[in-house]
Amino acid sequence: MEGKGRITGHTGLLALIGSPVGHSGSPAMYNYSFEKLGLDYAYVAFDIKVEEVKAALDAMRLFHMRGCNVTMPCKTEAAKYMDELSPAARIIGAVNTIVNEDGKLIGHMTDGEGFVGNLRDHGIEIKGKKITVAGGGGAATAIQVQCALDGAREISIFNIKDDFFERTLETAEKIRKEVPGIVVNVYDIADTAKMTEEIQSSDIFANATIVGMKPMEKESVVKDTSAFRPGLVVADAVYNPEETRLLREAKEAGCTCLNGKGMLLWQGVAAFRLYTGEEMPVREVKEKFFQ
């Protein structure tokens, strides 16, 4: 039964963990790339709840898996069990990519790189720009940290004023320490007038909340569409559905819109490099999965 893409006794296993994962395009994207480059790996998805993360990571060591991607809601939990964290993962306190180096688990956070890579792919540089970000979770924090590291001049963060609001304030403080001179402000996401005002004075607006994602696809994180204008870049981390209500309304107002699939692609490119040491065949992957 020899043939191209057949699994052997030596095939390295990679996976996506989180919940839900059934809708994910990651397995198709990675497996296609492995086949294209002749790499002996297979990538699958496991539905893992937060309370199962520790057991999943123990299994990862037990099965000598090469690595795994981590999606919601497991990113912060997974970080607790890492043997080592990359600088971005350390500042953020969450991981989305784990590389198993002979039983030593190294946690990375490539969401921010995915966001910046997607902007760059559309000819947009973050350097010197003001960005407003909705959200305070792993992906949101990754975007904030990476934009700061890549030279954004000002970041306005909007988050729900819940038990985690303190963590958003701490992130802002960490960013100020890491990047002296940057302006970082944190606001309550319920303050619609303030959010509208901040988006109006921004070059880029990013939604990194789950608002707009199924089953919340009828909702948008931006309540007042007067925040939108031509020239504003609106990026959504949500990729299911592909065009969220946020992006539809932003497009109608003449904004430049970037959906979550681009961010997914470019964070995947960064993760692929960590797993294999090789470059993902981006052009082919884009044509096949991101048209």
C-alpha positions as CSV (number, residue, x, y, z in Angstrom):
1,M,0.0,0.0,0.0
2,E,2.9,2.3,-0.6
3,G,1.8,5.7,-1.9
4,K,2.1,9.4,-1.7
5,G,1.0,10.8,1.7
6,R,0.7,7.3,3.3
7,I,1.2,7.2,7.1
8,T,4.1,5.1,8.2
9,G,5.5,3.8,11.5
10,H,7.7,6.9,11.6
11,T,5.0,9.5,10.9
12,G,5.2,12.5,13.4
13,L,1.9,13.4,14.9
14,L,0.7,17.0,15.3
15,A,-2.7,18.2,16.5
16,L,-5.1,21.0,17.2
17,I,-6.5,21.0,20.7
18,G,-9.4,23.1,22.0
19,S,-13.2,23.1,21.8
20,P,-15.0,23.2,19.5
21,V,-12.5,22.2,16.8
22,G,-14.7,20.4,14.3
23,H,-15.0,23.5,12.1
24,S,-11.2,24.1,11.9
25,G,-9.4,24.4,8.6
26,S,-6.0,23.7,10.2
27,P,-5.8,20.0,9.6
28,A,-6.4,20.4,5.8
29,M,-3.9,23.3,5.6
30,Y,-1.1,21.5,7.5
31,N,-1.6,18.1,5.9
32,Y,-1.6,19.6,2.4
33,S,1.6,21.5,3.3
34,F,3.3,18.4,4.6
35,E,2.4,16.5,1.5
36,K,3.6,19.3,-0.8
37,L,7.0,19.4,0.9
38,G,7.3,15.6,1.4
39,L,7.3,15.9,5.2
40,D,6.4,12.8,7.2
41,Y,3.8,14.3,9.6
42,A,0.1,14.0,10.1
43,Y,-2.2,16.6,11.7
44,V,-5.5,15.9,13.4
45,A,-7.9,17.8,15.7
46,F,-8.9,16.8,19.3
47,D,-11.8,18.3,21.1
48,I,-10.3,19.2,24.5
49,K,-12.0,21.1,27.3
50,V,-10.1,23.4,29.7
51,E,-10.2,20.8,32.5
52,E,-8.7,18.2,30.1
53,V,-5.7,20.3,29.0
54,K,-3.2,18.8,31.5
55,A,-4.1,15.2,30.6
56,A,-3.8,16.2,26.9
57,L,-0.3,17.6,27.3
58,D,0.7,14.5,29.3
59,A,-0.5,12.4,26.4
60,M,1.4,14.6,24.0
61,R,4.6,13.7,25.8
62,L,3.6,10.0,26.1
63,F,2.9,9.8,22.3
64,H,6.0,11.7,21.5
65,M,3.9,14.1,19.4
66,R,6.0,16.7,17.6
67,G,3.6,19.5,18.7
68,C,0.2,21.0,18.8
69,N,-1.7,24.2,18.2
70,V,-4.0,25.4,20.9
71,T,-7.3,27.2,20.3
72,M,-10.0,28.6,22.6
73,P,-10.7,28.1,25.4
74,C,-7.4,26.3,26.3
75,K,-4.6,28.9,25.5
76,T,-4.1,30.3,29.0
77,E,-4.5,26.9,30.7
78,A,-1.9,25.2,28.4
79,A,0.7,27.9,29.3
80,K,0.7,26.7,32.9
81,Y,2.2,23.3,31.9
82,M,5.0,24.5,29.6
83,D,8.6,23.8,30.4
84,E,9.6,27.0,28.6
85,L,7.8,30.0,27.1
86,S,8.8,32.2,24.2
87,P,9.0,36.0,25.1
88,A,5.6,36.8,23.6
89,A,4.0,33.8,25.3
90,R,5.6,34.9,28.6
91,I,4.2,38.4,28.4
92,I,0.8,37.2,27.2
93,G,0.5,34.3,29.6
94,A,-1.0,32.1,26.9
95,V,0.2,29.7,24.1
96,N,-1.2,28.7,20.8
97,T,1.7,26.6,19.5
98,I,3.5,24.0,21.5
99,V,6.7,22.3,20.2
100,N,7.8,19.0,21.9
101,E,11.6,19.0,22.0
102,D,12.3,15.4,23.3
103,G,9.8,15.7,26.1
104,K,10.4,19.4,26.8
105,L,7.3,21.4,25.9
106,I,8.0,24.9,24.6
107,G,5.1,27.2,24.3
108,H,4.8,30.0,21.7
109,M,2.2,32.5,20.8
110,T,2.0,33.1,17.0
111,D,-1.4,34.8,16.9
112,G,0.2,38.2,17.0
113,E,2.6,37.3,14.3
114,G,-0.4,36.0,12.3
115,F,-2.1,39.4,12.7
116,V,0.9,41.5,11.7
117,G,1.8,39.1,8.9
118,N,-1.8,39.3,7.5
119,L,-1.6,43.2,7.6
120,R,1.7,43.1,5.8
121,D,0.4,40.7,3.2
122,H,-2.2,43.4,2.4
123,G,0.4,46.1,2.2
124,I,-0.3,47.6,5.7
125,E,2.5,48.2,8.2
126,I,1.8,48.6,11.9
127,K,4.8,50.8,12.6
128,G,3.8,54.3,13.7
129,K,0.1,53.5,13.6
130,K,-2.7,53.7,16.2
131,I,-4.7,50.5,16.7
132,T,-7.8,49.9,18.7
133,V,-8.3,46.3,19.8
134,A,-11.5,44.8,21.3
135,G,-10.8,41.9,23.6
136,G,-8.5,40.8,26.4
137,G,-8.1,37.1,25.9
138,G,-5.1,35.2,24.4
139,A,-5.5,36.3,20.8
140,A,-6.3,39.9,21.7
141,T,-3.3,40.1,24.0
142,A,-1.1,38.5,21.3
143,I,-2.2,41.2,18.8
144,Q,-1.6,44.0,21.4
145,V,1.9,42.7,22.3
146,Q,3.0,42.0,18.7
147,C,1.8,45.4,17.4
148,A,3.7,47.1,20.3
149,L,6.9,45.1,19.6
150,D,6.6,45.9,15.9
151,G,6.4,49.7,16.5
152,A,2.8,50.8,16.9
153,R,2.7,54.3,18.4
154,E,-0.6,53.9,20.3
155,I,-2.9,51.1,21.4
156,S,-6.4,51.4,22.8
157,I,-7.8,48.3,24.4
158,F,-11.5,47.6,25.1
159,N,-12.5,44.7,27.3
160,I,-15.4,43.6,29.4
161,K,-15.2,45.0,32.9
162,D,-15.2,41.5,34.5
163,D,-12.8,39.5,36.8
164,F,-10.3,39.5,33.9
165,F,-10.2,43.3,33.5
166,E,-7.3,43.5,35.9
167,R,-5.4,41.2,33.7
168,T,-5.9,43.6,30.7
169,L,-4.5,46.5,32.8
170,E,-1.5,44.3,33.7
171,T,-0.9,43.5,30.0
172,A,-1.0,47.2,29.2
173,E,1.6,47.8,32.0
174,K,3.8,45.0,30.6
175,I,3.6,46.5,27.1
176,R,4.6,49.9,28.5
177,K,7.6,48.3,30.2
178,E,8.6,46.3,27.2
179,V,8.2,49.2,24.7
180,P,9.0,52.5,26.4
181,G,7.3,55.6,24.8
182,I,4.2,53.7,23.5
183,V,0.8,55.0,24.5
184,V,-1.5,52.2,25.8
185,N,-5.0,52.8,27.2
186,V,-7.6,50.4,28.5
187,Y,-11.3,51.1,28.5
188,D,-14.6,49.4,29.3
189,I,-16.1,47.8,26.2
190,A,-19.5,48.9,27.4
191,D,-18.6,52.5,26.9
192,T,-19.8,52.8,23.3
193,A,-19.1,56.5,22.9
194,K,-15.5,56.1,24.0
195,M,-15.0,53.1,21.7
196,T,-16.5,55.0,18.7
197,E,-14.2,58.0,19.5
198,E,-11.1,55.7,19.7
199,I,-11.9,53.8,16.5
200,Q,-12.4,57.2,14.7
201,S,-8.9,58.3,15.6
202,S,-7.3,54.9,14.8
203,D,-5.6,53.6,11.6
204,I,-6.6,50.0,12.4
205,F,-9.4,48.4,14.4
206,A,-9.2,44.7,15.4
207,N,-11.9,42.5,16.9
208,A,-10.3,39.7,18.9
209,T,-13.4,38.8,20.9
210,I,-15.7,35.9,20.0
211,V,-18.5,38.3,19.1
212,G,-19.5,37.6,15.5
213,M,-18.5,34.0,15.6
214,K,-21.1,31.3,15.4
215,P,-23.5,31.1,17.3
216,M,-23.1,34.9,17.8
217,E,-22.9,35.7,14.1
218,K,-25.8,38.2,14.2
219,E,-23.8,40.4,16.6
220,S,-21.0,42.9,16.2
221,V,-18.6,44.3,18.8
222,V,-19.0,47.7,17.2
223,K,-22.4,49.1,18.3
224,D,-22.1,52.5,16.5
225,T,-21.2,52.2,12.8
226,S,-20.4,55.9,12.7
227,A,-17.0,54.7,14.0
228,F,-16.2,53.4,10.4
229,R,-14.8,55.5,7.6
230,P,-12.9,55.0,4.3
231,G,-9.2,54.5,5.0
232,L,-9.8,52.6,8.3
233,V,-8.5,49.1,8.3
234,V,-10.9,46.7,10.1
235,A,-9.5,43.2,10.9
236,D,-11.6,40.4,12.5
237,A,-9.9,37.5,14.2
238,V,-13.1,35.5,13.8
239,Y,-13.0,33.3,10.7
240,N,-16.3,31.4,10.9
241,P,-18.3,32.9,9.4
242,E,-15.8,34.3,6.9
243,E,-17.6,37.7,6.6
244,T,-18.8,38.7,10.1
245,R,-21.4,41.4,10.7
246,L,-18.5,43.6,11.8
247,L,-16.8,43.2,8.4
248,R,-20.0,43.6,6.4
249,E,-20.9,46.9,8.1
250,A,-17.3,48.1,7.9
251,K,-17.2,47.3,4.2
252,E,-20.4,49.2,3.6
253,A,-18.8,52.2,5.2
254,G,-15.8,52.0,2.8
255,C,-13.2,50.4,5.3
256,T,-10.5,48.1,4.2
257,C,-11.5,44.7,5.6
258,L,-9.4,41.7,6.6
259,N,-11.1,38.5,7.7
260,G,-9.8,36.0,10.3
261,K,-8.7,33.5,7.7
262,G,-5.6,35.7,6.8
263,M,-4.6,35.8,10.4
264,L,-5.1,32.1,10.7
265,L,-2.9,31.5,7.6
266,W,0.0,33.6,8.9
267,Q,-0.1,32.3,12.4
268,G,0.0,28.9,10.8
269,V,3.0,29.9,8.7
270,A,4.8,30.9,11.9
271,A,3.8,27.6,13.7
272,F,4.8,25.5,10.7
273,R,8.3,27.0,10.8
274,L,8.5,26.1,14.5
275,Y,7.4,22.5,14.0
276,T,9.4,21.7,10.8
277,G,12.1,24.4,10.4
278,E,10.6,24.8,6.8
279,E,8.5,27.5,5.1
280,M,4.9,26.6,4.5
281,P,4.1,26.8,0.7
282,V,2.1,30.0,1.3
283,R,1.1,30.7,-2.3
284,E,-0.3,27.2,-2.9
285,V,-2.0,27.1,0.5
286,K,-3.6,30.5,-0.2
287,E,-4.9,29.4,-3.5
288,K,-6.3,26.1,-2.2
289,F,-7.8,27.2,1.1
290,F,-8.1,31.0,1.3
291,Q,-9.8,32.1,-1.9
